[in-house]
Amino acid sequence: MTGPNDLRRYVVPPGCGGSFAVRRHGGYVLVEPLSAEASEWLKSSVSEDANWAGDHLFVEPRYFPDIAEAVIEAGFLFEVDEGASGVPH
């Protein structure tokens, strides 16, 4: 994966089977698991010092590409709130 256009290949419209919703929230990227399987995978795949708000993972945008690559390699898809900010990168 080299950039936001590559990530778009792994994005489905909201409600169409994505495992994680992704959107910008202030200066962070919010990664929200949409299933129990996605939640379990995320909790077991990030470091213990990660920033959480409930089941939602907050990451600095510079770390998102690594998380996105791991999510994709694990076979999950994203739902992205296109809103004003589009795909995080």
C-alpha positions as semicolon CSV with decimal commas, in nm:
position;residue;x (nm);y (nm);z (nm)
1;M;0,000;0,000;0,000
2;T;0,150;0,331;-0,101
3;G;-0,115;0,596;-0,054
4;P;-0,480;0,691;-0,010
5;N;-0,575;0,577;-0,360
6;D;-0,453;0,225;-0,278
7;L;-0,661;0,227;0,041
8;R;-0,975;0,308;-0,159
9;R;-0,961;-0,044;-0,308
10;Y;-1,041;-0,175;0,040
11;V;-1,327;0,065;0,114
12;V;-1,695;-0,020;0,087
13;P;-1,993;0,212;0,126
14;P;-2,141;0,237;0,477
15;G;-2,359;-0,063;0,554
16;C;-2,203;-0,284;0,285
17;G;-1,991;-0,522;0,489
18;G;-1,695;-0,322;0,614
19;S;-1,534;-0,438;0,938
20;F;-1,401;-0,098;1,046
21;A;-1,539;0,255;1,012
22;V;-1,271;0,520;0,972
23;R;-1,297;0,897;1,001
24;R;-1,100;1,196;1,111
25;H;-1,174;1,329;1,458
26;G;-0,987;1,648;1,531
27;G;-0,618;1,577;1,478
28;Y;-0,668;1,202;1,500
29;V;-0,799;0,916;1,291
30;L;-1,079;0,724;1,462
31;V;-1,089;0,349;1,387
32;E;-1,417;0,192;1,494
33;P;-1,464;-0,185;1,479
34;L;-1,807;-0,276;1,338
35;S;-1,819;-0,639;1,451
36;A;-1,711;-0,845;1,749
37;E;-1,449;-1,016;1,531
38;A;-1,304;-0,681;1,421
39;S;-1,304;-0,554;1,780
40;E;-1,120;-0,861;1,908
41;W;-0,866;-0,842;1,626
42;L;-0,800;-0,471;1,683
43;K;-0,755;-0,509;2,059
44;S;-0,510;-0,795;2,010
45;S;-0,318;-0,624;1,729
46;V;-0,227;-0,281;1,867
47;S;0,015;-0,194;2,144
48;E;-0,096;-0,169;2,503
49;D;-0,030;0,206;2,509
50;A;-0,280;0,277;2,227
51;N;-0,539;0,551;2,278
52;W;-0,889;0,410;2,325
53;A;-1,232;0,560;2,382
54;G;-1,448;0,255;2,446
55;D;-1,399;0,026;2,146
56;H;-1,273;0,312;1,927
57;L;-0,902;0,345;1,856
58;F;-0,761;0,696;1,813
59;V;-0,434;0,722;1,621
60;E;-0,223;1,002;1,486
61;P;-0,259;1,023;1,107
62;R;0,107;0,927;1,058
63;Y;0,038;0,586;1,216
64;F;-0,280;0,513;1,024
65;P;-0,111;0,366;0,712
66;D;0,052;0,092;0,921
67;I;-0,279;0,009;1,088
68;A;-0,460;0,013;0,754
69;E;-0,206;-0,224;0,604
70;A;-0,244;-0,466;0,896
71;V;-0,624;-0,450;0,873
72;I;-0,611;-0,526;0,500
73;E;-0,361;-0,809;0,544
74;A;-0,596;-0,961;0,804
75;G;-0,871;-0,967;0,539
76;F;-1,091;-0,685;0,669
77;L;-1,248;-0,397;0,476
78;F;-1,314;-0,036;0,573
79;E;-1,622;0,182;0,567
80;V;-1,518;0,544;0,537
81;D;-1,723;0,847;0,628
82;E;-1,638;1,051;0,320
83;G;-1,778;1,369;0,479
84;A;-1,548;1,664;0,462
85;S;-1,225;1,479;0,527
86;G;-1,240;1,169;0,307
87;V;-1,003;0,877;0,344
88;P;-0,743;0,942;0,616
89;H;-0,383;0,951;0,499
